[in-house]
Amino acid sequence: MLELCCASVRFAPVWLVLMLVWWRPAVCGDNVVIQRDAQFDVTYDDTVTSDNQTIYSYNHTVSRNKTEGVRVSVELLSESAQSPVLFVVRQKQAVLSFQVPLILRGLYQRKYQYTQVGRTLCQPPTKAVSETQFFYVDVSTLSSAGIHYQLRVSRVDSFTLQTDKKFSFNATPSQPQFFKYVFPEGVDTVIVKVNSQNTFPCSVMSIQDIQCPVYDLDNNVAFIGMYQTMTTTAAITVQRKDFPSNSFYVVVVVKTEDEACGGPLRFYPLLPDELLDAGNRSKTLDVVVSPAINSEVYVMGMLFCLGIFLSFYLLTFLVACLENKRMNRKREGLLNTDTSPAETGKAPVSPCEYGSFADNGSTLSSEAVTDSLASADGNYGYMERSLESVGRSRQESLSSVEEDDYDTLADIDSDKNIVRTKKFLCVSDLARKDKRVLSKKYQIYFWNIATIAVFYALPVIQLVITYQTVVNVTGNQDICYYNFLCAHPLGALSSFNNILSNLGYVMLGLLFLLIVLQRDILHNRALERNENTALECGIPKHFGLYYAMGTALMMEGLLSACYHVCPNYTNFQFDTSFMYMIAGLCMLKLYQKRHPDINASAYSAYACLAAVIFFSVLGVVFGKGNTVFWIVFSIIHILATLLLSTQLYYMGRWRLDSGILRRMLYVIYTDCIRQCSGPMYIDRMVLLVMGNIVNWSLAAYGLIKRPNDFASYLLAIAICNLLLYFAFYIIMKLRSGERIQCLALVCILFTAVVWGFALFFFFQGLSTWQKTPAESREHNRECILLSFFDDHDIWHFLSSIAMFGSFLVLLTMDDDLDTVQRDKIYVF
């Protein structure tokens, strides 16, 4: 009796269906519902019409500790069906429906038809240890003619992925695949990698929570979870905290078109409702889930980063101590060897005279040396200079006139035309303005860049936080161009290692500011003591540009970190803006060393840099393949080069007005036609000719090639000009008989080596926003340092060290002139 009751309960759903079928003709006319018990892994060939509906009944055992995958595969055998066949899969807690032929839409509403469809059923977790569940496959159509189809339901092998075990499978747009992964004990973060030997067809990898329905078609895969397009490689880092069930689905979908992955775009259909043949879009893929790094690796990476740059603080402290000790010994030696005037009957030797030299290294007297003598002896830069002029320049430098007043006085303006247009110039000729006025002038560089940094950084930080929030909320990982094979998340940040590696710019920029501050304090103390070495010897000390350079280096680190929160083409300007500023400030500092009176003001300099950044934005937005833009930019580039060359050649003693063409023709007539004479300033002409060749070549390259990465192209122009000017400065310094001290020489060699290694890692190209996100991921690589840092992180380390070394070179390269009179230091 008990068995009979159990059987009645067990077959109650069957009796219910039979009763509905018996009553159905009375309501639905001739429509017949056929239900049959079906078996797994059996192919059913059948025909369906509008008059009959078939229900296939399946049952399987569901376990709490084991998830069994079930896949429904359907193929339509009738070639020209009037209406689609609808398949509805009814489960205990889910319903899946799809039609065959399956219509998927592409770009511009193109329609693709698929007659073979395969779908994996969602398997929600069960609370019971083991239970038998039924599910039903309903087949129906509105077509009056019979439609022949095949149905097969099978169990999925390896539905649950194992850690570090590769699994291969095939997928098409109408036959997506998804698998389940359960976090093992002790593992909080894993990285899911999907690879394929074939670039196309384009596909999508998605990570979704264990819930029904599973979005596994091209038109809905982006509805939930994290996803990214892929060609050959995709990788997503998954954290246990984001999935309360400690498990997730790995969904792989093949797209109907390849345009999202950079592939060709199919032709537009002639008719709006025309169905296109998708062709063979099957793709073989491999999936593997591996544990990501643990918290110990994070700590090790942060300690390593801090340790590297703190070591520079320690090294700087040791060098400062040794240098201070050496200077004390030198000062004591000078005091011991210097005898009093009463004992020798001679005047005391000026401290400047200990370091004055000619080309052969011998000590120069203070007598004047004429230009003709300089040219006869082959020595560079000798000029007529009297003791009266030295005294006059000293009085002028100590005067209290303001810079604007100084420049507008008629007699001094006349004096400028005489002095600055001489054939040979010394630093004393271009260091005639009041030191206090110039110090205030160059301090404006620092205060301006500090103001720019605040107003620039705040909206940047706000924007990248918004970018990261959008990525986390939408799950669209195509927004940001990470190296996904080495992107370690921390909190809301998706790639913490790329942000941490920018710490070097900030720390070394701060260290440079401290070094400059120490030099500034020592120089001010020397001025207070009225030391001749500070007043009349060496390159004039103006530290405003150095402070601006250190601040720019720190801001480069901050903005580069902001860029790497979500790197893409729209915010690449954040990473390059202060690079332009650093290059410009370095060139200005090189020029200021021997042209302190005529260097550009902070307002004009930053205005020019703002124009550069403006063109950078225009190039990124409109420059890709735009011939008109490249023609306009190349013309502006060449004109700017010519104007700057004229300004440098004539030391600012020329005017751009309506008579400029007449004066140009007159110079050509007198110097080239009437008599053939060479340029008056040969060394300046050599530099400017080389600079024009380089810039014209870069302009021609841009106009012909039209590179997609306009921001990097603009940065290359700035770096090439900086390197050219720096090489010219070093060559002319050595040619003038000056020497490079040991510390500066070590900095030059060290910086050159570090720049070489840094550029090697820079050109590895782990990602590029010039391509689609899927194509960019083809360049992704594994971590190479401490399992935490990739090639680009090492570029950050080395480039920050190299920039710091470059700044030290600019700071120390003229230390050999600290005891040389300024009327014996040549301008070039």
WOHU-V196676 format. One record per run of one state. SS is the DSSP state (h for helix, s for strand, l for the rest). FROM is the first residue (numbers start at 1). TO is the last residue. If there is no record, write none. Layout:
ss:from:to
SS:FROM:TO
SS:FROM:TO
//
This chain:
ss:from:to
l:1:1
h:2:10
l:11:11
h:12:28
l:29:31
s:32:37
l:38:42
s:43:48
l:49:51
s:52:63
l:64:68
s:69:76
l:77:84
s:85:90
l:91:94
s:95:100
l:101:101
s:102:105
l:106:106
h:107:109
l:110:110
s:111:114
l:115:115
s:116:120
l:121:129
s:130:141
l:142:146
s:147:156
l:157:159
s:160:160
l:161:162
s:163:163
l:164:166
s:167:172
l:173:174
s:175:175
l:176:176
s:177:182
l:183:188
s:189:195
l:196:202
s:203:209
l:210:220
h:221:223
l:224:225
s:226:230
l:231:232
s:233:239
h:240:242
l:243:246
s:247:254
l:255:258
h:259:261
l:262:274
s:275:276
l:277:282
s:283:291
l:292:294
h:295:337
l:338:340
h:341:344
l:345:350
h:351:354
l:355:370
h:371:377
l:378:386
h:387:397
l:398:402
h:403:408
l:409:409
h:410:420
l:421:425
s:426:426
h:427:430
l:431:434
h:435:474
l:475:475
s:476:476
l:477:483
h:484:486
l:487:489
s:490:490
l:491:492
s:493:493
l:494:495
h:496:500
l:501:502
h:503:528
l:529:531
h:532:535
l:536:536
s:537:537
l:538:543
h:544:565
l:566:571
h:572:594
l:595:601
h:602:622
l:623:626
h:627:649
l:650:659
h:660:674
l:675:681
h:682:705
l:706:709
h:710:735
l:736:741
h:742:762
l:763:772
h:773:779
l:780:784
s:785:785
l:786:788
s:789:789
l:790:790
h:791:812
l:813:814
h:815:817
l:818:820
s:821:821
h:822:824
l:825:825
s:826:826
l:827:828
//
